[in-house]
Amino acid sequence: MSSQPTPPAEPHDPSHPASTGAGRGPGATAPTASAEPDRTAEPVLSLEELTRVHGTGAAEVHALRGINLDVHPGELVAVMGPSGSGKSTLLTIAGGLDLPTSGRVVVEGTDLTTASRKDIAALRRRSIGYVFQDYNLIPALTAAENVALPRELDGVGSRRARREALVALEEFGLEQLADRFPDEMSGGQQQRVAIARALVGDRRLVLADEPTGALDSETGDAVLALLRSRCDAGAAGILVTHEPRFAAWADRVVFLRDGSVVDMTLRSSAESLLAGGAAQ
């Protein structure tokens, strides 16, 4: 098997976000070779001896067991593993939505395990883009308003926030949905709006939990191209996925089982390791 990802089929719709260009960025059609992330630079995200235990006594469940992971500027890391392996728990802790039982979480130099709730909330608004499995769009807001909301909460003026939101929606081919409410969209459209919201502004850390789950393969490739382009521009990203073809966009693939890292590989050998069943 080739060590390079198989290019997705060329979309035929000229309005589709993957049809507007080539290369690495909005409109990219395939994961092509990029410069290696600078792993000598300070990590955007650092997880140190991370553990998370739910419950006590006989009901105690170890969701994470001593996880160590650095994600550097320009790097996209895919996390794979069976259900219950700790993938989503890792993302919620990395994004400051939950705290570990022990260990440290450092984002952009801020230790989330010792920072105040106010400081964590400000960091999430300013630096972290989070794509949830269940979209989490606000029903009473339009697509443009949902995407603009994080920017407005961070103090950006409403006009500028809307302009940035419209640009983000256009990147996903969703400009025609700007004034529609979530219940007027399909599940796939809602997912793409949620991803646009996660990427709007200068997000230094992008966390995506199965972002292609509600999307067809062509649109999924377009979404991964945008995530990849943000990392190539200097952001750090973590992608949780069950799909080897989407993991092939990442610089590294990390495999979890029972809350522990059981394997890690660079993209150059990811396909052969995936084929060997390490993610099963």
N, C-alpha and C positions, 0 to 999 in steps of 0.2 A: 504493500500500500504506500502511496506517495505520502511524504511528510508534510506536504502543503495542502491547505484546505481546498476543497473543490469549489470553483467559482459558481455562484448561484446563476440561474438562468437570467438572461437579459430581459427585463420587463418591457412590455410592448406599449404600455400607456405612457404617453409623453408627459402627462401631468403627475405621474408617480414620482415620489421623492428620490427613488433610485435611478431615475431615467435622465436626470438633468446634467450629468457630468461623469467624470471618471476620476480615479485616484482616491486618495484617502480623505474623506470629508463628506459633507452632505452631498449625496448623489453617487457615492462610491458603490460599486456593484460587486466587489469581491474583497476578501481579506488578503491584501498583498503585503509583501515584506516591508517592514518599517524599521527605522533606527531603533536599536536596543534602548530601553529605558535606562536612565542614568541611576544605577543602584548605589552609586557613591553619594548621591544627593540625600538630603534629609527626607525620610519617608513622609508622605502626606498622612498615612495611617500606620500606626504601630500597635500591634496586639502582643502583649507580653504575658506569658503564662496564664492565659485567660481561662477561667472556669465559670460555669454557671450551673447551679444546682437548684432544682425545683423540689419543693416539699421537704419533709423531714422523716426520719425513722424509716419504717417499712415502705413508705410512699416516696422515698427520696429518688429523684431521677437526675442523673448527671447529663445535662444537655451538651456541655462543652468540657473538655478535659485537657487543660494545659496547652492551649493553642498559642503558637507563636507565628506571627505573620506581619511582614512589612510590605506596604504597597507604595511604590515610589511614583514621582511625577512622570507622566507619560506611559504608565503601565496599566493594563487591563488584566485582572486576575479572574479566571472562571473558577467557581466552586461547585463541585459535583458530589453526588453521593445519594444513597437511598433515602426514602422518606424516614424522618426521625433521626437523621444523622447529625443534625445541629446546624444545617445551612442557614435557615431563616433566623435562628437564634443568634448566630454570628453576625448577621447583617443588622439586626435590631440593636445589638450592643455596639457595633462599629458606628452606627448612626446616632448614638446617644439616646435611643428610645427605651433602653433598658440598661441596667448596670450589672456588671459581672459579680459573681460571688467572691471571686478573688482575681488578682492580676490587674494589669493596667491597660487602658485604652487611650492612646494619644493621637489627636487629630490636629494637624497644623500647629504642633507644639503645645496644645492644650490637653492636659490630663483630665479626661472626662470623669474619672473615678474620684477626683477631688474637687472639681469645679462646681460652682453653684448651679442650681437649676436655671437661673436667669442667664448665666454665661453659656450654658449648654444650649439653651433655646436660641440665643443669638448666633452661636456658631452654626447650628443647624440651618437657620435662615440664610446666613451669609455664605456658607462654604459647602454644605452638604445637599446633594440632590438625591432623593429617595424615591424609587419606583416600587410601589406596593403591588402585591398579587391582586388585591381587590380594588384597585384604582384609587379609592378614597377621594373622589371628586365631590365637591360640595353641590348638592342638587339645586340649590337656589341661585347658583352662579353660572353664567355662560362659560363656554370653553375658554374664551379670551380672559374672562375674569378669573377663572380657576388658575390659569397659567400665570397671570399677572400678580396674583395674591401674594406669593412669597416675596416678590420684589417690593410690593407696597408695604408689607409687614417689616421689611428691612429699611424702610425710610425713603425708598425711591418714589418720586412724584407719580401720580396716577397716569398722566399722559405718557411719560417715558415708560412706565411699567407696561402700559397697553401696547406701545410700539414694540417693545421687546417681546411681548407675548405674541403679537401678530407675526413677528419674524420667526419665532420658534415654531408656531403652528404651520407657517409656510414651509419650513424645513421638512415637515412631515406630510406635506400635501394636504393640510387640514384648514387652509385659510377660509374655505367656504363654510366651515362649521363654527367660525369665531363667535357668532351670536346665538348659537344653539345651546340648549340646556342638556345636561347629561341624559335625561330620559328621552331625548330626541335623537340620540346617537346609538349606533350598534355597540356591542361589547368591544369589538376591535377598535372602533373609533375612540371610545372612552379610554382604552388602554394607551393609544397613541397620544391623546391629550394629556394623560397622566405622565407619560414619558417626557413630553414637551415641557410640562411644568417642572419636572426634575432637572431638566437641562438648561432652563432659562437663566440668564445671568452668568456670573463667573463662579461656577461650581468647581471647587477644587477636589471634591470627593463625590463620586457618583456611585450609588448603591442600587442595584437592580435585582429584584427578586422575581425570577421567571418573567421577564418583561415581554417575552414573545408568546406567552401561553395562550392568548386569545387572538393571535394573528396568523394569517396564512403565511406560507413559507416565503413568498416574495416580499411581503411587507415586513416580515421578521428580519430578512436580510437588510432591508433599508434601515430598520431601527438599529441593528447591530453596526451598520456602517456609521451611523451618527454617534453611537456610543464610542466606537473606535476612534472617530475623528476628534472627539472631545479629549480622549486620552492622548492622542498624538499631539494635541495642542497644549498639553501640559497637565491635564487633570489626572487623578488616579481613580481607578474604577474597580468595583467588584461585581461580578455577574454570577448570580445563582441560576443554574440551568440544568435540565435533564438531557439536553440535546447536544450530542458531540459536535454536530455541524455548527452550532452556535459557539460552543466552547473553542472551536478552532480559530475564532477571531481574537482570542486572548493571547497574552504573552506567556502566561503560566496557567496551568490547570492544577488546582488543589483538590484532592479527594478526601472527603470526610466519611468516617464510619463510627457510629456510636460516640460521637462527640470528639473524636480524635482525628488528626491528620494522618492518613495511612499512606499517602503517596503525593508527590508533587513533581511536575514535569514542565519543561519549557515547551513552547509551541512547536519547536522543530521536531519533537518526538511525541507530541500529544496524541496524534491519531493512532499511532501504533499502540500506545498505552491504553487508550480508550478501547481499541479493538480487542485488547487482551483481557478486557473485563474488569479493570480496576474500579470502575464506577458501579459495578453491579452489586 
